[in-house]
């Protein structure tokens, strides 16, 4: 290694990963001539800029930066000019070019891409949660959920759960069957976190008959009989009242409409 070789200072108001990858991709072309690559991440104050440039002036160096905050960028440029230190702005030229064709202005916020990644992983966790605690598979999910959806069969519990999961809500859903006692966990959480789904008996009858047909079963089975449906709805309604939860009739609502109501209820809780 050439101890007197060039030094590269990477400066970023985020974690500096973008600049570091670019610098390393270029530096490798010069074999081992680059003495040091030093990264200064999460730079949020002008005094930090001054300190970095003060150090860089003592070496044969350049400053490579990914800074979107205008005041920090201006300070770095002024300090660099003062000591004649070459600098490379990685984001600026592309942002300026995009500004000429984009219909919106840049947000000028540091670290946005990593916040987006964080939201993505949060969504993945929510979807995995919804799958794990779908259809009452494990009542322990009730205590961990942001919202618990309950209702009789074919009231769109699972589609609603998955839609809400993509909005970053952890959802557990529980089917209500008269012959099976409801999970005790339902009585251990706030009723504001519970959403009861109901539907018009005729609508449920139609949906269940079609469901049986797709399964190759006789649509006259007890599952689709009006007597059974009314029994289930009566049982569910009594439980909703006992829990004191919000009830939504999904008969004429798309999943998106129901989800919108649920999110509003959660915001007001």
C-alpha angles and dihedrals in degrees: 000000000000105000090196094047127116120294123210121209114199114202124187138165086213129039094300096230095133094052092043093055092049093047094049092047090055098036093057088065088067095055109219098335092110108087099196143355110205121189122205106190133185093024105176104153133067091227089063090055092051092050093050094049091046088058095042092056089067092065141049090264149146129206119227115190146183104193124151099173104097098213093053092045091052092050092051092050093048094047092046091051091049092061098029094244114162113236137190122208107204100182102032102074094047093045090050091050093048090049088064094059105026121096093217133053121249114264093227092214122143121237098011094145092058092048088053090051089051091053090049093054091045088055092049090052091050093050091049089049092052091051093047094049099036121132095005094295092149120012090201087079089068091071093048099044128104088215135007120212118203133178146118122289118298098019091121097257095148097044089048092048092052093046091052090046089059086056088057097258119137104227133187120187129200128196116223117223121170093223094053120067113234116254113274088228090074089069093049098062133065113278086227088072094053124086119191117204122205136168144193110280093231091051091050091047090054094046094047093048090053090047091055091049092054088053091051093246132132109272090215091071118128090254090071099035116119091229091057093045092052090049092052094046091050090051092048093048091052090051092048090055092046091052094041091223133152113272124206125191105218096184095110101018131102116225089253091057093049091047091052090055092048093051091050091051090051092049091053094045 
